[in-house]
Amino acid sequence: MIERRKIRMDGLCLSYLEKGRAAKGRPSLVLLHGLMGCAETFVPLIEELDPDLHIIALDLPGAGQSERRDDIDASLRTTSEHVRRFLKAIHLHKPVVLGHSHGGAVALNLAAHHHDILQSLVLLAPAHPYFDEGDPLIRFYLSLPGRIFAYTMPWFPEWLQMVGLRRMAGPQSWDTPERLKPYRDNLRTPGTMSHLLRLLRTWHKDMSGLRRALRRSLDTPSLIVWGDCDRAVPLHSAAELRAHLLHSELITVPGVGHRPAEERPTLVAEFVHTWLEKAVTAPSVRYSAKVSATQPRTAALITPSFDSGD
């Protein structure tokens, strides 16, 4: 059963979902959501994961049921520090951290500065310093028309919101109002848009800082799952990111966009289970952009029912 919990750290209230209990000899899995998301967006994945696995899905500051305040620093460095302190506060020892999109950048930053507190990473279409396709959209949202649009967007009709959120999925995926409800509810919570705009104002500085941190290649074992139809963080940028990860494996999922855990939760759960089983025992392999035993592989997922969704 998934339970909602809250914790207060130095005056900041964070909320999270928890399923199962930590067990000696088995890693816990910590889930970090993307930019407009929240812990609830991981529910389809959580429901497909091993029922005996200990899972924590955190609402990052400014999202979900965590606190929103105008004085909360939304920068990548501070958000990563909140996550580090959260892991310490709930006494998690070397968990596997799964980050989606912006949550992937948070996970990378956490590993770059505190690699000793993590066992490994699972990165789902992670934001990173080596792509710039999002720059025009960031510039728009930081302009006056963009800010007006951002504050009014949560109150658009449901069908119009569906069109916008649907673009983040791939052509082989499907969405329903119920599946996208956590996004709509999150965006409509007072304070969310203010926090997101503060985050975007520090985006380029944050990515520059992460780029510097990754000059010393990250040795944390990393599984990367990417949809080949990702419009937000394109798959072609994966090679340069992997050049800074010493031990990584890339799985490409055909027909999937920027939300693999929601578009193909059963498949992503299988990838996570396999990773958790072998990450501890299998020897790490160094990735090379030219030659590697961990070259990208395409998920064998096309079944007769694939076109009809999950």
Secondary structure, 3 states (H helix, E strand, C coil): CEEEEEEEECCEEEEEEEECCCECCECCEEEECCCCCCHHHHHHHHHHCCCCCCEEEECCCCCCCCCCCCCCCCCHHHHHHHHHHHHHHCCCCCCEEEEECHHHHHHHHHHHHHHHHCCEEEEECCCCCCCCCCHHHHHHHHCHHHHHHHHHHHHCCHHHHHHHHHCCCCCCCCCCHHHHHHHHHHHHCCCHHHHHHHHHHCHHHHHHHHHHHCCCCECCCEEEEEECCCCCCCHHHHHHHHCCECCEEEEEECCCCCCHHHHCHHHHHHHHHHHHHHHCCCCCCCCCCCCCCCCCEECCCCCCCHHHCC
